[in-house]
Amino acid sequence: VCSSDLPDGGAAIFARPIAEIRQRVPACKVEVLIPDFRGDWKALETVVAACPDVLNHNTETVPRLYHEVRKGAVYGRSLELLRRAKSLAPEMPTKTGLMLGLGEEREEVLAAMQDLAAQGTDILTLGQYMQPTREHLPIVRYVHPDEFGEYKKLGEQMGFAHVEAGPLVRSSYHAFEQEAAAHV
């Protein structure tokens, strides 16, 4: 069974381990990477109520490429999830990430970053898409490190508390430092 096929969208699968970790190792920081629960906001509430230190939902790409990159996902629903999470727990850092190199244009990346900042998202990661197998989407281009540096600066100007941007950045990249920066 896929977690999204469960009645709660798999929310308990995320919430229970957070509670267990809190009970066994109270000082342990917990970041949870969740799906969009297909817009089931009760499922989101279940996860937020478990009090993760960081709630991460990766947006992955720009709106134009959503149908190709994230089949079954909806860009607006990802934005709504991030907005609702921030509304439910304003002190809890929210985080998202974009993969670059799938054919997006600079203006599209900047517009997506603005959309994400407008939801109150605290942490943004930007990394190079790497094709895991030949059955996955091909890499359209490799993004130059200087371009990642520019996105980092612009993201900080947009109001993100922390931006990780670089070819090898993934959502977990320097997670401890990201969480700390979001609480400053």
N, C-alpha and C positions, 0 to 999 in steps of 0.2 A: 504494500500500500504506500502510495506517495503521501507525504505529510499534508499536502494541500487537499487530498481527498478525504481527510478526517473531518468529522463534524465541526471542530473548532479551527479548521485550517492548519492544524499542527501547532497552534499556540502553546498548548501544554508541553509539547516537546521542547520548546524554548524556555518556558517559565520554570518547569520542574528542576532542571539542572542549575538554574540561577539560585533557586531556593536551597538546593543541596549544597552548592558551593558556599553560600552565605552561612549555612549551618556548620559546615565542616572547617572552612577556612575563612572566617569573617573578614579578614583584611585583604583577601584576594579581590583584585579588580576584575570585573566581568564585562566584556563587550559581546553583544549578541548581534549576529548578522541575520536579518529576517527577510522573508519574502513579502509581497504586498498583500498577502492573505486574500487576494481577489476582492479587495474592498470590504472585507468583513472587519469592521472597526471594533467589534467586541473582542475579536482575536487580538488585535493590536492592544486593546486595554488590558487583556490578560498578561501580555508580555511586559508592558509598561508597569503594571502593578507588581511585577516581580523585582522591580528596581535594578535593572542592569546599570552599570556605570556609564556605558555608552550604548546607544541604540543605533545600529547601522542598517541601512537599506540601500543597496547599490542601485543607482539609477542606470548605470552602464553606458548609455549613449544618448545622443541628441534625438529630439522627437522624430525627425525625418527618417531615421534608421530604425526606430523601435519595432516596426512590423517585421523587419528582417533579422534584427539582433535579439530581440526579446519576444519571441512568439508567445502570445497569450497575455503579455503584460501591456499596460497602458501608462503612457508617460504621465498624464494628469493624475492617475491613481497613485503613482509613486510620489509625486509632489504632495498630494493630499495626505498620504501616510506620514511623510516627514512633518508636515504642518500640524497634523493631529497629534503626533507623538510629542512635539514641542509644546503644544497646547495642554496636553495631559500632564506633562512633567517638565515645566520650563527650566528647572535646574539641571535636568539630565541632558548631557550633550547628545546631539543627533549628528549622524555622519552618513555620507554617501560618497560614491565614487563613479568616475567615468573612465571608460577605456577609449583611448585615442588611436587613430590609425585605421579606422573602419570606413573612411570615406567622408567623414564630417568636415565641414568648412570651419575656419576660424570663427566667423560670425556666429555660427550655430553653437560652437563650444561656449563662447562668451554669453550668448543668450541663455543657454542651459545653466551656466554658472549663476547668472542673474536670477533665473527662476528658482534655483536651489537656495540662494542667499535669501530670497524673498520669503521662503518658508521658515526662516530662522535656523537653518542648518548651520551647525557649528564647525564641523570638520569636513573637508573635501579632499579626496584623493584623486589624482589624475595619473594614469599610467598607460604605457604602450600596450595595445592589444597584441597578444601572441597567439597564433593559430595552434591550438592544442593537437589537432589531428587534421588529416586531409579532408575529412568529412565536415569540418567546421568552416566558417566563413574565412576567406583569405585576408591577409593583411593588404590593405590598399596602399599604405605608405608608412614609413618609419618617421616618427616625429622627432625633430632635432632637440637635443637637450636644452638649447637656448629658448626654444618655443615653450618647453615645459617651464623654464624659469620665468618667462613672461606671464604664463598663466598663473603661476604661484603669486607673483606680485599683484596681478590684477585681482585675483581671488581675495587676497588680504585687503586690498582697497575696497572690495565689495562688502567686506564685513565678516568674512569667515574668521573664526578664532584661530584656526590652523589649516594650512594647505600643504599637502605633500604632493609634489609633482615631479615626475621623472620617468625615464624609460622603464625602470624596474619596479616602480611603485605599485603595490597592490593594496587592497583595503586594510590589511593587517600590518602594513609597513610602518614601523616605529609607533605602534599602537599605544604604548605606554606614554610616550612623549606627547602624542596627539591628545590623549585624555587629559593629561596634566595641563596642556596649553588651553584646552577648552574650559578649564575651571579657573583660569586666572581672572 
